[in-house]
C-alpha cells in the first residue's frame, strides 16, 4: 500500500492494462462494467487504491490469488467502505502519496447499509472519491428491494411493486456541503469522463452517482443497457447535473418535457415494472416536481457552463 503515484504510472501512455481486466465474470450488459472501464480511462493510467464493500463489484475480482482488477483492492464489510478508504487516505498522506483513494460501491452499501460511514467521511471532508453504481436493487444476492429501488418495481422482497419513492441520495450528500457531487450516465461518455476527472482534481470529498443497468435484476436485454440509460435521461427520470460545495448547481442536459409515452419507452423495456403498481401520471408529476427544484436551484445558485 506504500507504492507511490509515480511508481504506479510507470508504463508508457496507452500501454497500461484496463482497470477491469478481460475474463471477469460480470454479466453481459452490466452498467458497472462500463463504469469501471471509463473510470480507468478517466484516471489517465494513474492506478488508484480501491475500496469495494460487499456487492457485485467485489465478486468481480474473482477467486484468490488472481484478480480481475488492475489495481490494489481492499474488500470491506457492507457498512465500512468509506471508513476503510479514510484509513487508506490517512496512510497515503503520511507517506506524502497522492495516489487516488476510491470507493466503488452499489446502492445497498451506499443508500442503506453504508450510509453512516459515508455520511461521516463526507462530514469530515475526507479526500476520497466515492462512486456509487446504482442498479437500484441488491443485485448480488438475488435482487431484493433497496431504498434506491424506484416506485412500482418488482423485486424478490416487493413482489407487488415497491411502494414509496426512491431515496434522494444526491440530496443527502449535497446537504453535507461536500466540494463536489454529480450524476453520471453511461450513455453520455464525454460528460462521464469529465466528471470523473473533476472529482479527482478537486481536493476533499467527492460523490458520484452512476445509473447502472442490471439486466438480470431489471429483466431487460443486455444489449439495451446503454439505450435504457439514454431513455432515463431524455425523459427526465435520471437528471444529469453536478453540485459544487453543496449549493452551486449546474444542469448538464435538459430533457424534453416529460410525456407518458417517453416514460413508457423506458419502463416497457424492463419486466421489473409491474403495470398495476405504476401510475404513469404520478411518475410524470414526480419528474416535473424534481425538475422544478433543479431548475430553481440552478437559477438561484448556478454556475456558468465554463466554470471549474
C-alpha positions as CSV (number, residue, x, y, z in Angstrom):
1,X,0.0,0.0,0.0
2,X,3.0,2.3,0.2
3,X,3.6,2.4,-3.6
4,X,3.8,6.0,-4.8
5,X,1.7,7.5,-7.6
6,X,4.9,7.9,-9.6
7,X,5.7,4.2,-9.4
8,X,2.1,3.2,-10.3
9,X,2.2,5.2,-13.6
10,X,5.5,4.0,-14.9
11,X,4.1,2.4,-18.0
12,X,4.1,4.3,-21.3
13,X,0.9,6.1,-22.5
14,X,-1.5,3.6,-23.9
15,X,0.4,0.7,-22.6
16,X,-1.3,0.1,-19.3
17,X,-4.0,-2.5,-18.7
18,X,-7.6,-1.5,-18.2
19,X,-8.7,-1.1,-14.6
20,X,-11.1,-4.0,-15.3
21,X,-9.3,-6.9,-16.9
22,X,-10.7,-9.2,-19.6
23,X,-12.1,-12.5,-18.4
24,X,-14.0,-11.1,-15.5
25,X,-17.3,-12.8,-14.5
26,X,-19.6,-9.7,-14.8
27,X,-22.9,-10.2,-16.6
28,X,-23.4,-9.1,-20.2
29,X,-24.9,-5.6,-20.3
30,X,-23.7,-4.7,-16.8
31,X,-23.6,-1.0,-16.4
32,X,-21.0,-1.4,-13.7
33,X,-18.5,-2.9,-16.2
34,X,-18.8,0.2,-18.4
35,X,-18.3,2.4,-15.4
36,X,-15.2,0.6,-14.3
37,X,-13.7,0.8,-17.8
38,X,-14.3,4.5,-18.1
39,X,-13.1,5.1,-14.5
40,X,-9.8,3.7,-15.5
41,X,-9.7,5.9,-18.6
42,X,-10.6,9.0,-16.7
43,X,-7.7,8.4,-14.3
44,X,-5.4,8.6,-17.3
45,X,-3.4,5.5,-16.3
46,X,-3.0,6.6,-12.7
47,X,-3.5,3.5,-10.6
48,X,-5.9,4.1,-7.6
49,X,-6.4,2.3,-4.3
50,X,-9.9,1.0,-4.5
51,X,-12.2,0.0,-1.6
52,X,-15.2,-2.2,-2.5
53,X,-17.7,-3.4,0.0
54,X,-20.0,-6.5,-0.4
55,X,-21.6,-6.1,-3.8
56,X,-21.3,-7.3,-7.4
57,X,-18.1,-5.2,-7.7
58,X,-16.2,-7.3,-5.2
59,X,-17.3,-10.6,-6.8
60,X,-15.9,-9.2,-10.0
61,X,-12.4,-9.7,-8.6
62,X,-12.7,-13.5,-8.8
63,X,-11.1,-16.1,-6.6
64,X,-7.8,-15.5,-4.8
65,X,-4.9,-15.4,-5.8
66,X,-5.9,-14.0,-9.2
67,X,-7.9,-10.8,-9.7
68,X,-9.9,-9.1,-12.5
69,X,-8.7,-5.7,-11.2
70,X,-5.6,-4.0,-12.4
71,X,-5.3,-2.1,-9.1
72,X,-4.9,-2.8,-5.3
73,X,-8.4,-3.5,-3.9
74,X,-9.4,-3.6,-0.3
75,X,-12.6,-5.7,0.3
76,X,-14.6,-4.1,3.1
77,X,-17.7,-5.1,5.0
78,X,-21.0,-3.8,3.7
79,X,-21.1,-0.9,6.1
80,X,-17.5,0.3,6.2
81,X,-16.2,1.2,2.7
82,X,-15.9,4.9,3.5
83,X,-14.2,4.2,6.8
84,X,-11.7,1.8,5.2
85,X,-11.0,4.4,2.5
86,X,-10.4,7.0,5.2
87,X,-7.7,4.8,6.7
88,X,-6.0,4.3,3.4
89,X,-6.1,8.0,2.7
90,X,-4.5,8.7,6.1
91,X,-1.7,6.2,5.5
92,X,-1.1,7.7,2.0
93,X,-1.0,11.2,3.5
94,X,1.7,10.1,6.0
95,X,3.7,8.8,3.0
96,X,3.1,12.0,1.1
97,X,1.4,9.9,-1.5
98,X,-1.3,11.4,-3.8
99,X,-2.5,8.1,-5.1
100,X,-6.3,8.4,-5.5
101,X,-8.4,6.5,-3.0
102,X,-11.7,5.5,-4.5
103,X,-14.8,3.7,-3.0
104,X,-16.7,1.7,-5.6
105,X,-20.0,0.6,-4.1
106,X,-23.5,-0.5,-5.0
107,X,-26.7,1.1,-3.8
108,X,-27.0,-1.3,-0.9
109,X,-23.7,-0.3,0.5
110,X,-24.4,3.4,-0.2
111,X,-28.1,4.3,0.3
112,X,-28.6,1.7,3.1
113,X,-26.0,-0.3,5.0
114,X,-23.1,2.0,4.4
115,X,-24.8,5.3,4.8
116,X,-23.5,6.0,8.3
117,X,-19.8,5.8,7.4
118,X,-20.4,7.5,4.1
119,X,-22.0,10.4,5.9
120,X,-19.2,10.6,8.5
121,X,-16.5,10.7,5.8
122,X,-18.4,13.3,3.9
123,X,-18.8,15.4,7.0
124,X,-15.1,15.3,7.7
125,X,-14.4,16.1,4.0
126,X,-12.0,13.2,3.6
127,X,-10.0,13.3,0.4
128,X,-11.9,10.4,-1.2
129,X,-13.8,9.9,-4.4
130,X,-16.9,7.8,-3.5
131,X,-18.6,6.2,-6.5
132,X,-22.0,4.5,-6.3
133,X,-23.0,2.4,-9.3
134,X,-26.7,2.4,-8.7
135,X,-28.5,-0.7,-10.1
136,X,-31.5,0.1,-7.8
137,X,-31.5,-3.4,-6.1
138,X,-29.4,-5.7,-4.1
139,X,-28.2,-7.3,-7.3
140,X,-25.5,-9.7,-5.9
141,X,-27.9,-11.5,-3.6
142,X,-30.8,-12.2,-5.9
143,X,-32.5,-8.8,-6.5
144,X,-34.0,-7.6,-3.2
145,X,-35.5,-4.2,-2.7
146,X,-33.2,-1.3,-1.6
147,X,-34.1,2.3,-0.8
148,X,-32.8,3.1,-4.3
149,X,-35.5,0.9,-5.9
150,X,-37.9,3.1,-7.8
151,X,-41.6,3.1,-7.0
152,X,-43.6,0.3,-8.7
153,X,-40.6,-2.0,-9.3
154,X,-41.0,-5.7,-8.7
155,X,-38.2,-7.3,-6.6
156,X,-38.0,-10.6,-4.6
157,X,-39.0,-8.6,-1.5
158,X,-41.5,-6.3,-3.1
159,X,-43.5,-8.8,-5.3
160,X,-46.4,-6.4,-5.8
161,X,-44.1,-3.5,-6.7
162,X,-42.3,-1.2,-4.3
163,X,-44.4,1.5,-2.6
164,X,-42.8,4.8,-1.9
165,X,-40.4,6.9,-3.9
166,X,-36.7,6.3,-4.4
167,X,-34.4,7.8,-1.7
168,X,-32.7,11.1,-2.9
169,X,-29.1,10.2,-2.2
170,X,-27.8,13.2,-4.1
171,X,-29.9,15.5,-1.9
172,X,-28.5,13.8,1.2
173,X,-24.9,14.1,0.0
174,X,-25.3,17.7,-1.2
175,X,-26.6,18.6,2.2
176,X,-23.2,17.8,3.6
177,X,-21.7,20.7,1.7
178,X,-19.1,18.5,0.1
179,X,-16.9,20.0,-2.6
180,X,-18.3,18.0,-5.5
181,X,-21.3,15.8,-6.2
182,X,-22.5,14.7,-9.7
183,X,-24.7,12.2,-11.5
184,X,-23.2,10.2,-14.4
185,X,-24.7,8.4,-17.4
186,X,-23.0,5.6,-19.3
187,X,-24.9,6.9,-22.4
188,X,-23.0,10.2,-22.1
189,X,-19.4,9.3,-22.4
190,X,-17.7,12.7,-22.5
191,X,-19.8,14.1,-19.6
192,X,-19.0,10.9,-17.7
193,X,-15.2,11.2,-18.2
194,X,-15.2,15.0,-17.4
195,X,-17.0,14.5,-14.1
196,X,-14.7,11.6,-13.1
197,X,-11.7,13.8,-13.8
198,X,-13.3,16.8,-12.0
199,X,-13.8,14.6,-8.9
200,X,-10.2,13.5,-9.0
201,X,-8.9,17.1,-9.3
202,X,-11.0,18.8,-6.6
203,X,-9.5,18.3,-3.1
204,X,-11.8,16.8,-0.5
205,X,-14.8,14.5,-0.7
206,X,-16.5,13.8,-4.0
207,X,-19.6,11.8,-4.5
208,X,-20.5,10.4,-8.0
209,X,-23.8,8.5,-8.8
210,X,-23.9,6.3,-11.8
211,X,-27.2,5.0,-13.2
212,X,-26.2,1.3,-13.7
213,X,-28.5,-1.1,-15.5
214,X,-28.5,-4.7,-14.3
215,X,-30.1,-6.9,-17.0
216,X,-30.6,-9.8,-14.5
217,X,-32.4,-7.7,-12.0
218,X,-34.1,-5.3,-14.4
219,X,-35.3,-8.1,-16.6
220,X,-34.0,-6.3,-19.6
221,X,-32.0,-7.2,-22.7
222,X,-28.2,-6.9,-22.2
223,X,-27.7,-5.1,-25.5
224,X,-30.2,-2.4,-24.5
225,X,-28.4,-1.2,-21.3
226,X,-27.0,2.0,-22.9
227,X,-30.3,2.8,-24.5
228,X,-32.1,2.4,-21.2
229,X,-29.9,5.0,-19.5
230,X,-30.3,7.3,-22.5
231,X,-34.1,6.9,-22.2
232,X,-34.0,7.6,-18.5
233,X,-32.0,10.9,-19.1
234,X,-34.1,12.0,-22.0
235,X,-37.5,11.6,-20.3
236,X,-36.2,13.3,-17.1
237,X,-36.2,10.3,-14.8
238,X,-32.4,10.5,-14.3
239,X,-31.2,14.1,-14.2
240,X,-27.6,14.9,-15.2
241,X,-26.3,17.6,-13.0
242,X,-23.4,18.5,-10.7
243,X,-23.3,20.5,-7.4
244,X,-20.2,22.4,-6.1
245,X,-19.8,22.9,-2.3
246,X,-23.4,22.0,-1.6
247,X,-25.0,25.0,-3.3
248,X,-23.9,25.8,-6.8
249,X,-25.9,23.7,-9.2
250,X,-25.1,23.0,-12.9
251,X,-27.5,21.2,-15.1
252,X,-25.6,19.2,-17.8
253,X,-28.5,18.2,-20.0
254,X,-32.1,19.3,-20.0
255,X,-34.7,16.7,-21.1
256,X,-37.7,17.2,-23.2
257,X,-40.9,17.9,-21.3
258,X,-41.9,14.6,-19.8
259,X,-44.6,12.6,-21.5
260,X,-46.3,9.4,-20.7
261,X,-45.0,7.9,-24.0
262,X,-41.4,8.8,-23.2
263,X,-41.6,7.3,-19.7
264,X,-43.3,4.2,-21.0
265,X,-40.5,3.8,-23.6
266,X,-38.1,3.4,-20.7
267,X,-40.3,1.3,-18.4
268,X,-41.7,-1.1,-21.1
269,X,-38.2,-2.4,-21.9
270,X,-37.9,-3.8,-18.3
271,X,-40.0,-6.5,-17.0
272,X,-39.3,-5.4,-13.4
273,X,-42.1,-2.8,-13.6
274,X,-45.5,-4.1,-12.5
275,X,-48.1,-2.3,-14.5
276,X,-50.6,-2.4,-11.7
277,X,-48.2,-0.6,-9.4
278,X,-47.1,2.2,-11.8
279,X,-49.3,5.3,-12.0
280,X,-47.8,7.0,-15.1
281,X,-49.4,10.3,-14.3
282,X,-47.9,10.2,-10.8
283,X,-44.5,9.4,-12.3
284,X,-44.8,12.3,-14.7
285,X,-45.7,14.7,-11.8
286,X,-42.7,13.5,-9.8
287,X,-40.4,14.1,-12.7
288,X,-41.8,17.6,-13.2
289,X,-41.5,18.3,-9.4
290,X,-37.9,17.2,-9.4
291,X,-37.0,19.4,-12.4
292,X,-38.7,22.4,-10.9
293,X,-36.5,22.1,-7.9
294,X,-33.3,21.6,-10.0
295,X,-34.2,24.5,-12.3
296,X,-34.8,26.7,-9.3
297,X,-31.5,25.8,-7.7
298,X,-29.6,26.2,-10.9
299,X,-31.2,29.6,-11.5
300,X,-30.6,30.8,-7.9
301,X,-27.2,29.3,-7.2
302,X,-26.0,28.0,-10.6
303,X,-22.5,28.3,-12.1
304,X,-21.5,29.2,-15.6
305,X,-21.0,26.3,-18.1
306,X,-17.3,27.0,-18.3
307,X,-16.7,27.5,-14.6
308,X,-14.5,24.9,-12.9
